[in-house]
Amino acid sequence: MRPTRNMTSRRWRTRYGTVAIAVIALATASACTGSSPSSSSASSSSSSAAASSGGAATSFPRNETLYTSGTAYAPPSNWNPLDTGNYATGTQGLIYEPLFLYDPQKGTYDPWLATGDINAGWKGNTYVIDVRPGVKWSDGQALTGADVAYSINLARTNATDPYSANVSTVATAVASGNTVTVTFKGTPGYTEFTDYLWKAPVLPQHVWSKFPASQIATDANAHPVGTGPMTLDTSNAQEVAYQTKPGWWATSALGLSFKFKYLVDVVNGSNDQELGQLTAGQIDWSNNFLPGINQLMGAVGGNSGYTLKTYYPTTPYMLSANTVWLEPNDSVAPMSNVNFRKALAYALNPSAIAQTVYGGIAKAANPTGLLPNLSSYVNQGAVSSGAPTYNPAKAKQFLAQSGYKGQAITLQVPQGWSDWMDATTVIKSELDAIGINLQLIYPQANARTSNVTNGNFDLQLDNNAGLDSTPWSYYQRVYQLPIAKQQTSQLNWERYSSPADWSLVQQAATVPLTDTSKLDSLYTQLQTDFFQQEPVIPLWYNGAWFQGNTQFWQDYPSSAGTDQNMPVMWNGYIGAMTTVYALASLKPAPKTSS
């Protein structure tokens, strides 16, 4: 599968300790700003939120508007769901929808624009999609099987479609009414096509067929036509606003509805600014990394009197969203020596990094690096017999066997990625302790990306292994071959060559997801090989950063409640996972006197 750009690694140029103190002071100063919801226009709140980003904003009734932030880092100007790295927050999920949703908490797929069980559609080398009846596009036209077939065939025939690799084994998709039959060239790419079913947007043929073929993934699509719960209202340099669409199909079919009339996503200024907006009630739903939020949540008096919510009420506060690993350049010495990589793995203490840098709002990774939602795929026998654990003495033994002579080794992360910069200091301390001469460098983000894609690095931190429904994309990122001179796809950035393991990954893609025995065997072998090779070293899980203010809205997603859905609106998450359920569960907070 060709990976879409994930949006889970956002961070801001602030040092952890300084911000942790500053935000507490900021929060304390804002503690008396609470007021009851008003039926009048919320020009003060909306304008204040936008003013921090440098301009005026539109005004919406505060008690009818959900303000979100934490995804957009530039003025919204694109609503093309195929332009995966640039579309405005909510394009996928609020306007465009997929055929199925993936629920990472349950490990299941929910029928969405398609009906029935996702695995029941397989009939030999064909897949049959039953398109949900009674769904309409926002321009009033009916969604039909022809739209679904068109979307699949567009990806199949146009390489600029970001989902083209997901349908590389598809021969054709043919619609008959609301039934779509997908025929494969030979053995289907089961995993890749299943990913298409829950990640890719269904597009309106009567709109998209008018775009030139070369522009399907670049046109701004300024007047989007979708099947989702909202329509585009307005946008400016500071925000994009959506309005709830009457007659959304899921209201009658699934009993879902949004209790807010407007959703306004505010462009980020900085994480400390956003914490001030959150505590002041100007932002309701924040998906930003907010350093110090653990201290605020854990403060005496019920998070200092604030009405803030996180997914977990205590450590780790956040769900896990992607894996951060130490990535050696395995094509050059001494990183090319397996004993040197094992020395790295035994020298590093993921728990210490997670606690020191994140203060408990991020979890240490398990040795496989697979996210917690994929724990059923982890072979505990392979872990206990082969996985490295923190052991400096053993690290020194492997280092001695590696032939390392004390030469300087560089570790780079982008300048301004403050939490990662803090992590490098912990890593340096632990590697210094076993005798590795580690030098820290902080290039600008674009320069770092260029260095990594061209192989001009020794060690770096990477978090491209995001949340997925199977381990397949994780191991694809580790073992993808061939290795190009420029690894622009973000796959196998470490440049590790193992044809045998790449063959295992390719085999896994052709196994039906219902054949759990075969998949367990393949993934166990990949885990075993991973521990023997240590091509990358998993360290911690970045969080699905979420903070909610219950001043105006309540019933946010929570581990302790009935709503345990995804609480993030990052591109690639909203519209593919269960965020839409979480939004539909929100209710207005009871009015209180100030």
C-alpha positions in Angstrom: 0.0 0.0 0.0 1.2 3.5 -0.7 1.2 5.3 2.6 -0.7 8.5 3.0 0.9 11.3 4.9 0.0 10.8 8.6 -0.7 13.8 10.8 0.2 12.3 14.1 3.6 13.7 14.6 2.8 17.4 15.0 4.8 19.3 17.5 5.8 22.8 18.4 9.0 24.7 19.1 8.9 24.8 22.9 10.9 23.0 25.5 9.1 20.6 27.7 10.1 21.9 31.1 9.6 25.6 30.3 6.1 25.0 28.8 5.0 22.7 31.6 5.5 25.6 34.0 4.2 28.2 31.7 1.0 26.4 30.9 0.1 25.9 34.5 0.5 29.6 35.1 -1.5 30.3 31.9 -4.2 27.9 33.0 -4.4 29.4 36.5 -4.8 32.8 35.0 -7.6 31.6 32.8 -9.5 29.7 35.5 -12.2 32.3 36.0 -13.2 32.7 32.4 -15.9 30.1 32.4 -19.4 31.2 31.6 -22.7 29.6 30.7 -23.5 28.9 27.0 -25.2 31.8 25.4 -27.8 31.9 22.6 -26.2 35.0 21.2 -23.4 35.1 18.6 -20.0 34.0 19.9 -18.0 36.7 18.2 -15.8 37.1 21.3 -14.8 33.5 21.6 -14.3 32.9 17.9 -12.5 36.1 17.2 -10.3 35.5 20.2 -9.3 32.1 19.0 -8.5 33.3 15.6 -6.8 36.5 16.8 -4.0 34.5 18.3 -3.2 33.3 14.8 -3.2 36.8 13.5 -6.5 37.9 12.1 -10.3 38.2 12.5 -12.6 35.2 12.2 -16.2 34.5 11.4 -18.7 34.4 14.2 -21.1 31.5 15.0 -23.6 31.0 17.9 -21.4 29.6 20.6 -23.9 27.1 21.9 -24.4 25.7 18.4 -20.7 25.5 17.5 -18.0 22.9 18.2 -14.5 24.5 18.0 -11.7 22.1 17.2 -8.0 22.5 16.6 -4.8 20.5 16.3 -4.7 19.4 12.7 -4.4 22.5 10.5 -1.1 24.3 10.3 -1.8 26.4 7.3 -4.8 28.3 6.0 -7.4 25.8 4.6 -7.8 26.0 0.9 -8.2 22.4 -0.4 -11.1 20.0 0.0 -9.8 17.3 -2.4 -9.7 13.9 -0.4 -7.2 12.5 -2.9 -4.7 15.3 -2.0 -3.9 13.5 1.2 -1.2 15.7 2.5 -3.0 19.0 2.0 -6.7 18.7 2.3 -8.5 20.7 5.0 -9.4 19.1 8.3 -12.8 17.3 7.9 -12.6 16.8 4.1 -12.6 13.1 4.7 -15.1 12.2 7.4 -17.3 15.3 7.4 -17.8 15.6 3.6 -16.4 12.4 2.0 -16.9 8.9 3.5 -15.4 5.4 3.0 -17.2 2.1 2.5 -16.3 0.8 6.0 -14.9 2.3 9.2 -12.1 0.6 11.2 -12.6 0.4 15.0 -9.1 0.1 16.6 -10.5 -0.4 20.1 -12.5 -3.5 19.0 -10.4 -4.5 16.1 -13.5 -4.7 13.9 -14.8 -3.0 10.7 -18.2 -1.2 10.7 -20.2 -1.1 7.5 -20.6 2.5 6.4 -21.4 3.4 2.7 -21.3 -0.4 2.2 -23.5 -2.9 4.1 -22.7 -6.3 5.5 -19.6 -7.9 6.9 -16.3 -6.7 5.3 -15.0 -10.3 5.0 -18.2 -11.7 3.6 -17.7 -9.9 0.2 -15.0 -12.3 -0.9 -16.2 -14.8 -3.5 -13.2 -16.6 -4.9 -11.1 -14.0 -6.8 -13.9 -11.5 -6.7 -15.2 -9.1 -4.1 -18.9 -8.0 -4.0 -19.8 -4.7 -2.4 -23.4 -4.0 -1.5 -23.7 -0.2 -1.6 -26.0 1.2 1.1 -29.3 2.3 -0.3 -30.9 5.7 0.4 -27.7 7.7 0.5 -27.6 11.0 -1.3 -24.8 13.3 -2.3 -25.0 16.9 -0.9 -26.2 18.1 -4.3 -29.2 15.8 -4.0 -28.1 13.1 -6.4 -28.3 9.5 -5.2 -25.2 7.5 -4.4 -25.1 4.4 -6.5 -22.9 1.5 -7.2 -21.6 3.4 -10.3 -19.9 5.9 -8.0 -18.2 3.1 -6.0 -17.1 1.3 -9.2 -15.9 4.6 -10.6 -13.8 5.4 -7.5 -12.1 2.0 -7.6 -11.4 2.1 -11.3 -10.1 5.6 -11.0 -7.5 4.4 -8.5 -6.8 1.4 -10.7 -6.1 3.4 -13.8 -4.7 6.7 -12.5 -1.4 6.4 -10.7 -1.8 9.9 -9.2 -4.6 8.5 -7.1 -3.0 7.9 -3.7 -4.9 4.7 -3.3 -3.7 3.2 -6.6 -1.4 0.7 -4.9 -4.3 -0.6 -2.8 -6.0 -1.8 -6.0 -2.9 -2.9 -7.9 -4.3 -6.5 -8.1 -7.8 -5.4 -9.3 -8.7 -6.1 -12.9 -12.0 -4.3 -13.0 -14.9 -3.0 -10.9 -18.4 -3.3 -12.5 -21.6 -1.9 -11.0 -25.1 -3.3 -11.4 -27.5 -1.1 -9.5 -26.2 -0.9 -6.0 -24.0 -4.0 -6.3 -20.4 -3.7 -7.3 -18.4 -6.7 -8.4 -14.6 -6.3 -8.1 -12.6 -8.9 -10.1 -8.9 -9.5 -9.5 -6.1 -10.3 -11.9 -5.1 -13.4 -10.0 -4.5 -13.9 -6.3 -6.1 -10.8 -4.7 -4.1 -8.4 -2.5 -6.4 -9.0 0.4 -4.7 -6.8 2.9 -4.2 -3.9 0.5 -7.7 -4.0 -0.8 -9.2 -4.3 2.7 -7.2 -1.1 3.5 -8.8 0.5 0.5 -12.3 -0.4 1.7 -11.9 1.6 5.0 -9.4 4.3 4.0 -10.4 5.5 0.6 -13.2 8.0 -0.1 -16.1 7.2 -2.3 -16.2 10.0 -5.0 -19.2 11.3 -7.0 -18.7 10.2 -10.6 -20.8 13.1 -11.9 -18.4 15.6 -10.4 -15.0 13.8 -10.5 -15.3 12.7 -14.1 -15.1 16.3 -15.1 -11.6 16.8 -13.7 -8.7 16.3 -16.1 -7.0 13.1 -15.3 -3.8 14.9 -14.3 -5.7 17.0 -11.7 -7.7 14.4 -9.8 -5.3 14.6 -6.9 -4.3 18.3 -7.1 -7.5 20.2 -7.9 -8.5 22.2 -4.8 -12.2 21.0 -5.1 -13.4 24.3 -3.6 -17.1 23.3 -3.9 -17.0 19.7 -2.5 -20.0 17.4 -3.0 -20.0 14.5 -0.5 -22.2 12.1 1.4 -21.0 13.0 4.9 -22.8 14.7 7.8 -21.6 18.2 7.0 -21.1 20.7 4.1 -18.5 23.4 3.7 -19.8 26.7 5.1 -16.9 29.1 4.9 -13.2 29.4 5.4 -10.5 32.1 5.9 -6.9 32.2 6.9 -7.6 31.2 10.5 -10.3 28.5 10.2 -12.6 26.4 8.2 -16.3 26.1 9.1 -18.7 23.3 8.3 -22.5 23.2 8.7 -24.6 20.1 9.6 -26.3 18.7 6.6 -30.0 17.9 6.9 -31.0 14.4 5.8 -27.6 12.7 6.5 -28.2 9.1 5.7 -26.7 7.8 9.1 -29.5 9.6 11.1 -32.2 7.3 9.8 -30.0 4.3 9.2 -27.9 4.3 12.3 -29.5 6.8 14.6 -26.5 9.2 14.5 -26.8 13.0 14.5 -24.6 15.9 15.4 -26.0 18.1 18.2 -24.0 21.1 17.1 -24.9 23.0 14.0 -21.4 24.2 13.1 -18.0 22.7 13.4 -15.1 25.2 13.2 -11.6 24.0 12.9 -9.1 26.6 14.0 -5.6 26.9 12.4 -2.9 26.3 15.0 -0.8 29.1 16.4 1.4 27.2 19.0 0.8 24.6 21.6 1.0 26.9 24.6 -1.5 29.3 22.8 -3.8 26.4 22.2 -3.8 25.4 25.8 -4.8 28.9 26.8 -7.6 28.8 24.2 -8.7 25.4 25.5 -8.8 26.4 29.2 -10.6 29.6 28.3 -13.3 27.7 26.4 -12.4 29.1 23.0 -11.4 25.6 21.8 -13.6 22.6 22.7 -11.7 19.7 21.2 -7.9 19.9 20.9 -5.8 17.3 19.0 -2.5 19.1 19.7 0.4 17.8 21.7 0.2 20.0 24.8 3.3 19.7 27.0 2.4 19.8 30.6 -1.2 18.6 30.2 -0.5 15.7 32.5 0.5 18.2 35.3 -2.7 20.2 34.7 -4.9 17.1 34.7 -3.2 15.7 37.8 -3.3 19.0 39.8 -5.1 19.2 43.1 -8.8 20.1 42.9 -9.9 18.2 39.8 -7.4 19.6 37.2 -7.3 22.9 38.9 -11.0 23.5 38.6 -11.0 23.1 34.8 -13.6 21.1 32.9 -11.0 19.2 30.9 -11.1 15.6 29.7 -8.6 13.3 28.2 -9.2 9.8 27.0 -7.8 8.1 30.1 -8.4 10.0 33.4 -4.8 9.2 34.5 -1.5 8.1 33.0 -1.1 7.6 30.0 -4.1 10.0 29.4 -3.8 9.3 25.6 -4.4 6.4 23.3 -1.4 5.3 21.3 -1.2 6.6 17.7 2.1 5.7 16.1 5.4 4.1 16.9 8.6 6.1 17.3 11.7 4.1 16.6 15.4 4.8 16.5 16.3 4.3 12.9 19.9 3.4 12.0 21.2 3.8 8.5 21.7 0.1 8.0 23.6 0.6 4.7 26.7 2.1 6.3 29.1 1.1 9.0 28.9 0.7 11.9 25.1 0.6 11.7 25.3 -2.1 9.1 26.7 -4.4 11.8 24.0 -6.4 13.5 26.0 -6.4 16.8 26.1 -2.6 16.8 22.4 -2.4 16.3 21.8 -4.9 19.1 24.1 -2.8 21.3 21.8 0.1 20.6 18.7 -2.0 21.4 20.0 -3.2 24.8 21.4 0.2 25.7 18.1 2.1 25.4 15.4 2.2 28.0 12.1 3.1 26.3 10.3 3.5 29.7 12.8 6.1 30.8 12.4 8.1 27.6 8.6 8.0 27.8 8.6 9.1 31.4 11.4 11.7 31.2 10.3 13.4 28.0 6.5 13.0 28.2 5.8 12.7 31.9 3.5 9.8 31.4 1.4 10.9 28.5 3.1 8.5 26.1 3.7 4.8 26.5 6.9 2.9 26.0 6.8 0.7 22.9 6.9 -3.1 23.2 9.9 -4.7 21.5 8.0 -5.5 18.3 6.9 -1.8 17.9 3.4 -3.0 17.0 0.8 -0.7 18.5 -1.5 -1.9 21.3 -4.5 -2.4 19.0 -2.4 -5.1 17.3 -1.5 -7.0 20.5 -3.3 -10.1 19.3 -0.7 -10.4 16.5 2.3 -10.4 19.0 3.8 -13.8 19.6 4.7 -13.6 23.3 7.0 -16.7 22.9 9.0 -14.9 20.3 9.2 -11.9 22.5 10.4 -13.7 25.6 13.0 -15.7 23.7 14.4 -13.1 21.4 13.4 -9.5 22.2 16.1 -7.2 23.6 15.5 -5.6 27.0 17.3 -2.7 28.7 20.6 -4.2 29.8 23.7 -1.9 29.5 26.1 -4.7 30.4 24.8 -6.8 27.5 24.9 -3.8 25.3 28.6 -3.4 26.0 29.2 -7.0 25.0 27.5 -6.6 21.7 29.3 -3.3 21.1 32.7 -5.0 21.7 31.7 -7.7 19.2 30.7 -5.1 16.6 34.2 -3.8 16.0 33.2 -0.2 16.8 36.3 1.9 17.4 34.8 5.0 19.1 34.2 7.1 16.0 31.5 9.8 16.2 28.0 8.7 15.3 25.3 11.4 14.6 21.7 11.4 15.7 19.4 13.8 13.9 15.9 15.1 14.5 14.3 18.2 13.1 15.0 21.5 14.7 12.0 22.6 16.8 10.5 19.2 17.4 11.0 19.8 21.1 9.9 16.5 22.5 12.2 14.6 20.1 15.0 16.9 20.8 14.5 16.2 24.5 14.5 12.4 23.7 17.8 12.7 22.0 19.5 13.9 25.2 18.2 10.9 27.0 19.4 8.6 24.2 22.8 10.3 24.2 23.1 9.7 27.9 22.3 6.0 27.6 24.6 5.5 24.6 27.4 7.4 26.2 27.1 5.0 29.2 28.1 2.1 27.0 30.9 3.9 25.1 29.2 5.2 21.9 30.4 8.6 20.9 27.1 10.2 19.9 26.8 13.7 18.5 23.4 15.4 18.3 22.4 17.5 15.2 19.2 19.4 14.6 18.7 20.3 10.9 15.6 22.1 9.7 12.7 19.7 9.0 13.1 19.9 5.2 16.8 19.3 5.4 16.3 16.3 7.7 13.8 14.8 5.3 16.3 15.3 2.4 19.0 13.7 4.5 16.9 10.7 5.3 15.5 10.1 1.8 19.0 10.3 0.4 20.6 8.2 3.1 22.8 11.0 4.5 22.5 10.1 8.2 23.7 7.7 10.9 20.8 7.6 13.3 17.4 9.4 13.3 14.0 9.2 15.0 11.1 8.2 12.8 7.4 7.7 13.4 5.9 6.8 10.1 4.5 3.6 11.5 1.0 4.7 12.2 -2.3 3.1 13.4 -3.5 0.4 11.1 -5.8 -2.6 11.3 -3.1 -5.3 10.6 0.7 -5.5 11.1 1.2 -5.5 7.3 1.9 -1.8 6.7 4.3 -1.8 9.7 6.5 -4.6 8.2 6.1 -3.0 4.8 7.8 0.1 6.2 10.6 -2.0 7.6 11.3 -4.4 4.8 10.1 -2.7 1.5 12.4 -3.6 -1.5 14.0 -2.5 -3.7 16.0 0.2 -2.0 16.1 3.3 -4.1 18.8 5.9 -4.2 16.1 8.3 -2.9 13.7 6.6 -0.5 10.9 9.1 -1.1 8.0 6.8 -0.1 9.0 6.8 3.6 9.3 3.0 3.3 12.5 1.3 4.5 14.1 4.6 5.3 16.7 2.5 7.3 17.8 0.8 4.0 17.8 -2.7 5.4 18.0 -5.4 2.8 16.3 -8.8 3.6 14.7 -10.3 0.5 13.4 -13.2 2.6 11.5 -10.9 4.9 10.2 -8.8 2.1 8.9 -12.0 0.6 7.1 -12.8 3.8 5.5 -9.3 3.8 4.4 -9.9 0.2 3.0 -13.3 1.1 1.0 -11.8 4.0 -0.7 -9.3 1.6 -2.1 -12.3 -0.4 -3.6 -14.2 2.6 -7.3 -13.6 3.4 -7.7 -11.8 6.7 -9.9 -14.7 7.9 -6.9 -17.1 7.6 -5.6 -16.2 11.0 -3.4 -19.3 11.3 -1.4 -18.5 8.2 -1.1 -14.8 9.1 0.0 -15.6 12.6 2.7 -17.9 11.2 4.0 -15.2 8.8 3.9 -12.4 11.4 5.6 -14.6 14.0 8.4 -15.3 11.6 8.7 -11.5 10.8 8.9 -10.8 14.6 11.5 -13.5 15.1 13.6 -12.1 12.3 13.1 -8.5 13.5 14.6 -9.4 17.0 17.5 -11.1 15.3 18.2 -8.2 13.0 17.0 -5.1 14.9 16.8 -3.1 11.7 15.1 -0.4 13.7 14.7 0.0 17.5 11.2 0.7 18.8 11.1 3.3 21.6 7.8 4.8 22.4 4.2 5.3 21.1 3.2 8.9 20.3 -0.2 9.6 21.7 -3.4 10.3 19.9 -3.3 13.7 21.5 -6.8 14.7 22.7 -8.0 17.2 25.3 -11.7 18.3 25.5 -13.3 21.2 27.4 -16.7 20.4 28.8 -17.7 24.0 29.3 -20.0 23.9 26.2 -20.0 20.3 25.1 -19.8 17.0 27.1 -19.7 13.2 26.6 -16.3 13.2 25.0 -14.7 9.8 24.1 -13.4 8.2 27.3 -11.9 4.9 28.4 -14.4 4.8 31.2 -17.6 5.6 29.3 -19.8 4.0 26.6 -18.1 6.2 23.9 -14.6 4.6 23.4 -14.2 5.9 19.9 -11.2 7.6 18.3 -11.0 11.1 19.7 -8.8 12.6 16.9 -9.6 14.5 13.7 -6.2 14.1 12.1 -6.3 13.5 8.4 -6.2 9.7 7.8 -8.1 9.1 11.1 -11.3 11.0 10.8 -13.3 9.4 8.1 -11.4 6.1 8.3 -11.9 5.2 11.9 -14.6 6.0 14.5 -14.2 9.7 15.2 -17.6 10.3 13.6 -19.3 8.3 16.3 -17.5 10.4 18.9 -18.7 13.6 17.3 -22.2 12.3 17.2 -22.1 11.4 20.9 -21.3 15.0 22.0 -24.1 16.8 23.8 -24.5 20.4 24.9 -23.3 20.9 28.5 -26.0 22.0 31.0 -26.2 25.7 31.4 -24.6 27.0 34.6 -24.5 30.4 36.2 -21.1 32.0 36.3 
